[in-house]
Amino acid sequence: MVSADTGFTPHAFVGVTHDDNLFRLSDGADTAATLGSDERADIYRVLAAGIDASAQVSRQRFNLHGSVNQMRFSRYTQLDNEGGAARARWDWAVASDWQGGLGYDYSRSLANIGTPETEGSGGTERNLRSEQRSYVEGDYRFLPRWRLRLGAQDRDLDNSAVSRRVLDTRATSGEIALHRLSVPADYSEADPNFLGPRWRFTDGDYPHPETIGSAVIDNGYDQHEVGIVAGWRFPGMSRALAFVGYTERSHDQVAERDFQGTTGRVTFDWQVGAKTVLVMSAWRELTVADDQSPSYVVSEGAHLGPDWSVTPKITLKARLAREERDYRGDPRQFLIPTQKRVDDLESLRLALEYEPVPAANIAIAWKTGERESNLPLTDYRYHSISATVRAHF
């Protein structure tokens, strides 16, 4: 039986951004030698259009998303590109005990600027990253107040630039969790409070080895993570999610960079009042290093900021973030006598959003950030301002 909750939603986006240090160069860097120009700033625009579709068939729900985008630069036109994204998901349910999701995601976008994990690479070469992810997840509720959660995913990441092929990644991961629920296991509450153990593993492969001096390094790894995960909703729509555990990562080569230690992440959306939400998070976890090295960093950080609904149509948002990135996964420090790199990053973002009608959103955002490092010429500062318009029909 097809539900009335079925339809198509076209959407469009246009954005313009001015960035005064597009390639995140150090104050001490020779701009002309690096960029072929004395100008570090640029203005770029993004145009995007897409469609979302959904259908409810009995207890099964299907969702589709597709979009294309065009990115154009005023000065550094070698970065001009076209990208897009596609997603398909089936939210399935079997009888009254099993439910879950099956899906596929695809995206293609510019890699060397504008993303937190690659910001500051300093390269001028255009590199388009194509990412594919397929996944399956399922929940089984049994006995009063218990839920078994199973999941698996496969992720492929490819880089268009030949010099970045060493970053191509193939990763397969799985997850098992057991949750104690705040309500009986009869789906009387779609998102109940929970607490319980979780185990996650990842088998990572880099198909193109990395050359360091005369050594050819295989950066493949196995990672295991075990700990406690919890989710809790407080009165007034405040919500907390947390994981605290122990992570081990072992590499096929250069075992000195293996990792064992405590990791975790806590997020808390605090509904301060009828018009204000305070968004907070803190973490210590392993993440990708940057856009030039297939190694990991130990990231420790936090971010904080409010969303304030000034009026029903106007919202002010602020985000302050600080992060320390310890490059202990870089094999160079063990193969070539070099100093281990440690970076400190700070950023502040302020945004004003206006919703003239429910189907449209107009926003102006200002952001500033800086990175300090113990290695020369890896620090930077930047400021950017952007204006965007989103609409759905």
Rosetta blueprint (number, residue, H / E / L):
1 M L
2 V E
3 S L
4 A L
5 D L
6 T L
7 G E
8 F E
9 T E
10 P E
11 H E
12 A E
13 F E
14 V E
15 G E
16 V E
17 T E
18 H E
19 D E
20 D L
21 N L
22 L L
23 F L
24 R L
25 L L
26 S L
27 D L
28 G L
29 A L
30 D L
31 T H
32 A H
33 A H
34 T H
35 L H
36 G L
37 S L
38 D L
39 E L
40 R L
41 A L
42 D E
43 I E
44 Y E
45 R E
46 V E
47 L E
48 A E
49 A E
50 G E
51 I E
52 D E
53 A E
54 S E
55 A E
56 Q E
57 V E
58 S L
59 R L
60 Q E
61 R E
62 F E
63 N E
64 L E
65 H E
66 G E
67 S E
68 V E
69 N E
70 Q E
71 M E
72 R E
73 F E
74 S L
75 R L
76 Y L
77 T H
78 Q H
79 L H
80 D L
81 N E
82 E E
83 G E
84 G E
85 A E
86 A E
87 R E
88 A E
89 R E
90 W E
91 D E
92 W E
93 A E
94 V E
95 A L
96 S L
97 D L
98 W E
99 Q E
100 G E
101 G E
102 L E
103 G E
104 Y E
105 D E
106 Y E
107 S E
108 R E
109 S E
110 L E
111 A L
112 N L
113 I L
114 G L
115 T L
116 P L
117 E L
118 T L
119 E L
120 G L
121 S L
122 G L
123 G L
124 T L
125 E L
126 R L
127 N L
128 L E
129 R E
130 S E
131 E E
132 Q E
133 R E
134 S E
135 Y E
136 V E
137 E E
138 G E
139 D E
140 Y E
141 R E
142 F E
143 L L
144 P L
145 R L
146 W E
147 R E
148 L E
149 R E
150 L E
151 G E
152 A E
153 Q E
154 D E
155 R E
156 D E
157 L E
158 D E
159 N E
160 S L
161 A L
162 V H
163 S H
164 R H
165 R H
166 V H
167 L H
168 D L
169 T E
170 R E
171 A E
172 T E
173 S E
174 G E
175 E E
176 I E
177 A E
178 L E
179 H E
180 R E
181 L E
182 S L
183 V L
184 P L
185 A L
186 D L
187 Y L
188 S L
189 E L
190 A L
191 D L
192 P L
193 N L
194 F E
195 L E
196 G E
197 P E
198 R E
199 W E
200 R E
201 F E
202 T E
203 D E
204 G E
205 D E
206 Y L
207 P L
208 H L
209 P L
210 E E
211 T E
212 I E
213 G L
214 S L
215 A E
216 V E
217 I E
218 D L
219 N L
220 G L
221 Y E
222 D E
223 Q E
224 H E
225 E E
226 V E
227 G E
228 I E
229 V E
230 A E
231 G E
232 W E
233 R E
234 F L
235 P L
236 G L
237 M L
238 S L
239 R E
240 A E
241 L E
242 A E
243 F E
244 V E
245 G E
246 Y E
247 T E
248 E E
249 R E
250 S E
251 H E
252 D L
253 Q L
254 V L
255 A H
256 E H
257 R H
258 D L
259 F E
260 Q E
261 G E
262 T E
263 T E
264 G E
265 R E
266 V E
267 T E
268 F E
269 D E
270 W E
271 Q E
272 V L
273 G L
274 A L
275 K L
276 T E
277 V E
278 L E
279 V E
280 M E
281 S E
282 A E
283 W E
284 R E
285 E E
286 L E
287 T E
288 V E
289 A L
290 D L
291 D L
292 Q L
293 S L
294 P L
295 S L
296 Y E
297 V E
298 V E
299 S E
300 E E
301 G E
302 A E
303 H E
304 L E
305 G E
306 P E
307 D E
308 W E
309 S E
310 V E
311 T E
312 P L
313 K L
314 I E
315 T E
316 L E
317 K E
318 A E
319 R E
320 L E
321 A E
322 R E
323 E E
324 E E
325 R E
326 D E
327 Y L
328 R L
329 G L
330 D L
331 P L
332 R H
333 Q H
334 F H
335 L H
336 I L
337 P L
338 T L
339 Q L
340 K L
341 R L
342 V E
343 D E
344 D E
345 L E
346 E E
347 S E
348 L E
349 R E
350 L E
351 A E
352 L E
353 E E
354 Y E
355 E L
356 P L
357 V L
358 P L
359 A L
360 A E
361 N E
362 I E
363 A E
364 I E
365 A E
366 W E
367 K E
368 T E
369 G E
370 E E
371 R E
372 E E
373 S E
374 N L
375 L L
376 P L
377 L L
378 T L
379 D L
380 Y E
381 R E
382 Y E
383 H E
384 S E
385 I E
386 S E
387 A E
388 T E
389 V E
390 R E
391 A E
392 H E
393 F L
